[in-house]
Amino acid sequence: MILSAAKRLLRILPAAAFCVQVATTQASDVPYVPTPMNVVDAMLGLGAVGPGDFLIDLGSGDGRISIRAATRFGVRGLGVDLDDSLVRTARAAAQKAGVGDGVKFEARNLFDTDLGEATVITAYLLNSVNLRLRPQLFAQLKPGTRIVTHDFHFGDWQPDQKITIDVPDKAYGPPRSDIMLWVIPADFSGVWQWTLPGAGGDVRHEAQLSQKFQVLYGRAAAHNRPVLLADAQVRGDAVSFTLGDAGGVQRYSGRISGNTISGEVSLPGGGRSLPWQATRVRTGKMDIGVAGRGDRAQAVAAGSSIKEQ
Ligand SMILES: C[S@@+](CC[C@H](N)C(=O)[O-])C[C@H]1O[C@@H](n2cnc3c(N)ncnc32)[C@H](O)[C@@H]1O
């Protein structure tokens, strides 16, 4: 009995040792540099962080972003960092600030973290790390989730908003910081149809929409005659655009749910508004670029310095 238990242990030990080795040799993708507190406050402001949000800070360092969000706005959240000692520091700081119940910190790789619960993501990482993260953000986050970064961007995915603030006590580089906001867009691509009442009966409309990140474009027709589709904008699950012809410009706005958009259209000449409902008759696929194909080795090599911008 004792002998067979010992044999089992001998079989398990090498595997356990391997796991410990893997856990302790995960290389940090980004060195630890804390975000100055005035930048933290500006990040929370740009992200419109408020009660009811669940904030995940990717690479949470000493926990300052999550703890500030919790103490100022009662926001719950999670911070993840590869560095065990920083995680312990963050936990202690959260306890001291009285927010230890609502804000958790875990020693784990951000790439192995399920982000689905987040309504807000914050990150002070590197461009190359953000690019590798991009597919994960689109796969796991709900439309409307805000992502706020300090200084580093997501390549050809343009931010929805960007501000620059002075940071006299910045630890490196020029004494200012860029703070950028991205909102995860819903996918509006595909062929949409709807009707509107016209003088001679219902007018059938059709729009063929393509989408790259939050940028929406395409063409449209009313009664099979081309009309000019312009000013298309997507923000989370909300869309707006105009259709124009010689008769004037219709302004559409609505929200998507599955294959339906519900909203309103304001008609030319006098601004009369009508309810609007469109149905997607053919689905498309939002283009989220090719960056971040999982080539981690290449990105780690590219992202070995905090100077990367
Ligand atoms: C520039 S610091 C930002 C710290 C904090 N978010 C702030 O703004 O003050 C980046 C942090 O990411 C952590 N980090 C680097 N690679 C990581 C990874 N793959 N998974 C989790 N954390 C990581 C580092 O240990 C470091 O604490």
The ligand as an SDF file (V2000), in Angstrom:
LIG
                    3D

 27 29  0  0  0  0  0  0  0  0999 V2000
    3.8080   49.4670  -17.0780 C   0  0  0  0  0  0  0  0  0  0  0  0
    3.2790   48.4570  -15.7120 S   0  0  0  0  0  0  0  0  0  0  0  0
    1.6660   49.1050  -15.3840 C   0  0  0  0  0  0  0  0  0  0  0  0
    1.2010   48.9240  -13.9460 C   0  0  0  0  0  0  0  0  0  0  0  0
   -0.1770   49.5080  -13.6310 C   0  0  0  0  0  0  0  0  0  0  0  0
   -1.1990   49.0360  -14.5360 N   0  0  0  0  0  0  0  0  0  0  0  0
   -0.1320   51.0150  -13.6910 C   0  0  0  0  0  0  0  0  0  0  0  0
   -0.5900   51.5700  -14.7140 O   0  0  0  0  0  0  0  0  0  0  0  0
    0.3630   51.6380  -12.7300 O   0  0  0  0  0  0  0  0  0  0  0  0
    2.9570   46.9060  -16.5450 C   0  0  0  0  0  0  0  0  0  0  0  0
    2.6980   45.7350  -15.6040 C   0  0  0  0  0  0  0  0  0  0  0  0
    2.3320   44.6150  -16.4100 O   0  0  0  0  0  0  0  0  0  0  0  0
    2.8520   43.4410  -15.7890 C   0  0  0  0  0  0  0  0  0  0  0  0
    2.9200   42.4100  -16.8500 N   0  0  0  0  0  0  0  0  0  0  0  0
    3.7930   42.3130  -17.8610 C   0  0  0  0  0  0  0  0  0  0  0  0
    3.5060   41.2650  -18.6540 N   0  0  0  0  0  0  0  0  0  0  0  0
    2.3970   40.6790  -18.1360 C   0  0  0  0  0  0  0  0  0  0  0  0
    1.5900   39.5610  -18.5020 C   0  0  0  0  0  0  0  0  0  0  0  0
    1.8470   38.8320  -19.5910 N   0  0  0  0  0  0  0  0  0  0  0  0
    0.5250   39.2470  -17.7230 N   0  0  0  0  0  0  0  0  0  0  0  0
    0.2480   39.9750  -16.6110 C   0  0  0  0  0  0  0  0  0  0  0  0
    0.9620   41.0460  -16.2170 N   0  0  0  0  0  0  0  0  0  0  0  0
    2.0240   41.4030  -16.9610 C   0  0  0  0  0  0  0  0  0  0  0  0
    4.1710   43.8730  -15.2270 C   0  0  0  0  0  0  0  0  0  0  0  0
    4.5830   43.0230  -14.1550 O   0  0  0  0  0  0  0  0  0  0  0  0
    3.8670   45.3120  -14.7600 C   0  0  0  0  0  0  0  0  0  0  0  0
    3.4840   45.3300  -13.4010 O   0  0  0  0  0  0  0  0  0  0  0  0
  1  2  1  0
  2  3  1  0
  2 10  1  0
  3  4  1  0
  4  5  1  0
  5  6  1  0
  5  7  1  0
  7  8  2  0
  7  9  1  0
 10 11  1  0
 11 12  1  0
 11 26  1  0
 12 13  1  0
 13 14  1  0
 13 24  1  0
 14 15  1  0
 14 23  1  0
 15 16  2  0
 16 17  1  0
 17 18  1  0
 17 23  2  0
 18 19  1  0
 18 20  2  0
 20 21  1  0
 21 22  2  0
 22 23  1  0
 24 25  1  0
 24 26  1  0
 26 27  1  0
M  CHG  2   2   1   9  -1
M  END
$$$$
